[in-house]
Each structure stands twice: as C-alpha cells, then as structure tokens.
Amino acid sequence: MITCAAMAIGLTGTSARADVIAITAAAFPAGSSLIDFTGLVDGTDVNGLVFGGVQFSYSLGPGQVVIDGGPVGNTNVTAPNIVSIGNPTGVLTLLLPSLQNLFGFGFAVLSGVPVANATTITLFNNATNVGALSYNGVPDPIFAGGFAGIQSTLAFNRVQLTFSPIAPAWAVDNIRFAAVSAVPEPATLGLVFTGLVGIGLLRRRRRAASANL
C-alpha cells in the first residue's frame, strides 16, 4: 500500500521540474534491476559499498549504516538488508549505473504505529534535482513501513533517501530501478495535441478549397 505526501522540487542544487508519481512494485517491468543484498555478510559497512552496479554512500560517514538481518517480520524488508545503527537522520545516496525513470524500495522504521512522511525519495540527474516524493509508513505488519516507488518524466541517475527523525532507526531492502519508454510531459502532450488540431484544420481547408474549384 502506498501513501505519499506532497511532491517537493528543488531541495538542493539546481532543479528541473519533472512530473513524479508514486508507483507500486507491480509497476516495474520484468527484468528490472533488483538489489536484495543476498550474499553480503552482516556488519558490512554500506558507506562506500558498490553492489549490484550501485554505489552507496551515507552523509554521516562509515559505521552508521550496515548490512544486517533485521527487522524481522516485515513484508517489504527481509534479511539481509540495510539497517541504520548510528545516527538515522543522515542521507543515504545511491549512484545508479545509468539513467533510469523508475525507482523503488522496501522500507521500515522503528515504530509500531503509522509514521507520516516516514521516508523521502529525491531524484537527481547528476547535480540537477528533478523531483521528490514522501511516503507514509504503515504497520507492515509489525514495524511501520511499506514500499516506496516513484516514476519520473525526467531521467535520473542519483537517488537520495532520507527518513523521519521521529524514528530512531530504519531499514531498506529490495531496491528496484528501471528505464522504460519516456513518459510525455503535459507540456509536450499539449504541443502534440495542438499540432494535430492544426493539421486537421489545414486538411479541412484544402478539401473546402478543392470543392469550390
């Protein structure tokens, strides 16, 4: 179940407006990249880790987020996964191997009750901020969490994940990303529609002119 808060644009750096929408795990096509951290040893430091073609970093440095086997019992987070064991208010950054327009992950926060804006996904094309969405956490079924998925009309290759300061710890698992056919932006769709109308009017005028000859 996805519950998301308002879209935010231009959090850091330069910005370019994209249309972003929340999606479920079912929106990812067959063959999408999936990182479930299988094969990594518990205690592996995530800051500086390169796995599944993705480079991970944490703004608060080493020893704050590691590979671990908790939490136990949540639907969208299973062992092994990323867990915060230090300050949970840092930024987890993922540098993707190429430009994508779908991204998502399972998450949990250390709370047994719903948490508003439990996590936020912020998308970048290099240094350009293209959009963001926040997601509420609901019991899943034990700890608050869920699946946070996003689709953007502008491609991105860097993702930042942040978590609510209300929760003293969080977990991340089952990271998905994919590049699908570009979704036309509303402005582009408007231009296409205007062009089609113009072509229709031109043909009608030509037919009327021919009939009068």
C-alpha angles and dihedrals in degrees: 000000000000121000114173137183129220123311117254124203131191101019096153137001123356118338139211119189116246130173107243126185135183115251137184127237088259090068092070113096123235111279095032115151112266125188115192096157093239111169097026118121121239110260095034108148111241096200104097093007118146112199134153090004092301125114114215127202135170122212093222094055136234125349096031102093125028143166109270144154100248154140097044122210103022119130099223099036122059133162126314103039144131115281131182111231097165132038105346096199097079127105120259108208125196119196106202123213093240144353114303137173102198124062135162145152143183115249142182132187127200098261134102093207132060115285120205115224090004092167138010128206116206119188128209136184096209101304096344116102107220102176150309143216133196124215132204120229120229128183104285081200101290111013122031112265143094139170119314112199131170137186122196133195087215119061119243137191102186128058130189122200123197131176137212113274087222090077117071092209142012141194133212129198145151097037112194132187137167144168113229133171110303115266109228114242117235092252090054092048089051092053091049091050092048090050092051091049090050092050090049092051092048092052091048091052091049092051091048091049091050091050091054094054 
